[in-house]
Amino acid sequence: MAIEITDANFDELVLKSDKPVLVDFWAEWCGPCRMVGPIVEELATEYGDKAVIGKVNVDLNQEVAGKFGIRNIPTLLVFKNGEVVDKQVGVAPKNVLAAKVDAHL
């Protein structure tokens, strides 16, 4: 299951991670986010200990969303060593998101 990332735990879970991190920025009211959500959950199960897969609810965590300039959702960012190394704005198929994570394993 994808982990819940918040303003409070973002630095610890994402920026300080020694593994690649895929972060899904989403909101409850966002239709396309509901399409990406199940894909993110599948990736969380499949990657297990190889990568961190998490979700940030932008309505509840505006500090992190603002810090990374999230204007459109869903936006998925891939982090490695505390830096954004890849980005996907909008709905994308599972294989596209998996390839983004795989590139940084």
C-alpha positions as MATLAB code, in Angstrom:
seq = 'MAIEITDANFDELVLKSDKPVLVDFWAEWCGPCRMVGPIVEELATEYGDKAVIGKVNVDLNQEVAGKFGIRNIPTLLVFKNGEVVDKQVGVAPKNVLAAKVDAHL';
ca = [
       0.000    0.000    0.000;
       1.230    3.502   -0.834;
       2.346    5.428    2.226;
       0.670    8.668    3.257;
       3.126   11.517    2.959;
       2.379   14.790    4.751;
       3.994   18.190    5.274;
       5.266   16.831    8.606;
       6.929   13.630    7.357;
       7.915   14.645    3.798;
      11.590   15.370    4.530;
      12.059   12.112    6.429;
      10.199    9.827    4.005;
      11.138   11.446    0.688;
      14.165   13.721    0.859;
      16.188   11.500    3.206;
      15.248    8.193    1.554;
      18.106    6.035    0.276;
      15.737    4.570   -2.360;
      13.944    6.204   -5.289;
      10.606    7.714   -4.222;
       7.501    8.123   -6.407;
       5.141   10.720   -4.947;
       1.579   11.075   -6.226;
       0.164   14.566   -5.546;
      -3.634   14.173   -5.570;
      -6.966   15.335   -4.079;
     -10.247   13.592   -3.239;
     -12.288   15.712   -5.672;
      -9.943   15.105   -8.641;
     -11.370   12.644  -11.193;
      -8.085   11.905  -12.991;
      -6.463   11.339   -9.566;
      -8.948    8.529   -8.966;
      -7.758    6.934  -12.215;
      -4.090    7.084  -11.176;
      -4.707    6.014   -7.557;
      -5.117    2.263   -8.219;
      -2.005    2.283  -10.437;
       0.022    3.895   -7.646;
      -1.261    1.267   -5.199;
      -0.229   -1.536   -7.589;
       3.239   -0.037   -7.940;
       3.555    0.209   -4.144;
       2.856   -3.521   -3.879;
       5.141   -4.486   -6.755;
       8.148   -2.391   -5.747;
       8.005   -3.414   -2.094;
      11.419   -2.651   -0.580;
      13.066   -1.488   -3.827;
      11.407    1.944   -3.902;
       9.153    4.131   -1.779;
       5.719    4.823   -3.272;
       3.628    7.465   -1.547;
       0.756    9.913   -1.897;
       0.367   13.548   -0.847;
      -3.157   14.937   -0.488;
      -2.634   18.511   -1.741;
      -5.694   19.826    0.098;
      -4.259   18.705    3.443;
      -0.568   19.340    2.690;
      -0.311   22.660    0.888;
       3.213   23.402    2.129;
       4.811   20.510    0.218;
       2.602   21.054   -2.839;
       3.625   24.716   -2.907;
       7.314   23.955   -2.408;
       7.361   21.837   -5.565;
       5.087   24.123   -7.599;
       2.248   21.624   -7.957;
      -0.365   23.464  -10.039;
      -2.104   20.550  -11.750;
      -3.080   17.202  -10.303;
      -2.389   14.418  -10.536;
       1.312   15.223  -10.625;
       3.762   12.430   -9.893;
       7.350   13.261   -8.988;
      10.243   10.830   -8.769;
      12.887   11.725   -6.184;
      16.375   10.304   -5.807;
      18.878   11.510   -3.207;
      16.482   14.296   -2.219;
      16.192   15.720   -5.743;
      13.365   15.621   -8.289;
      14.663   13.447  -11.136;
      11.469   12.867  -13.134;
       7.922   14.199  -13.407;
       4.567   13.137  -14.837;
       1.650   15.566  -14.981;
      -1.736   13.997  -15.654;
      -2.842   10.419  -16.067;
      -0.282    7.958  -17.400;
      -0.416    4.178  -17.858;
       1.265    1.922  -15.334;
       4.153    0.994  -17.633;
       5.108    4.674  -18.051;
       5.177    5.272  -14.297;
       7.052    2.014  -13.672;
       9.683    2.998  -16.270;
      10.224    6.317  -14.478;
      10.921    4.496  -11.202;
      12.981    1.751  -12.878;
      15.290    4.361  -14.413;
      16.445    5.315  -10.910;
      16.728    1.939   -9.181;
];
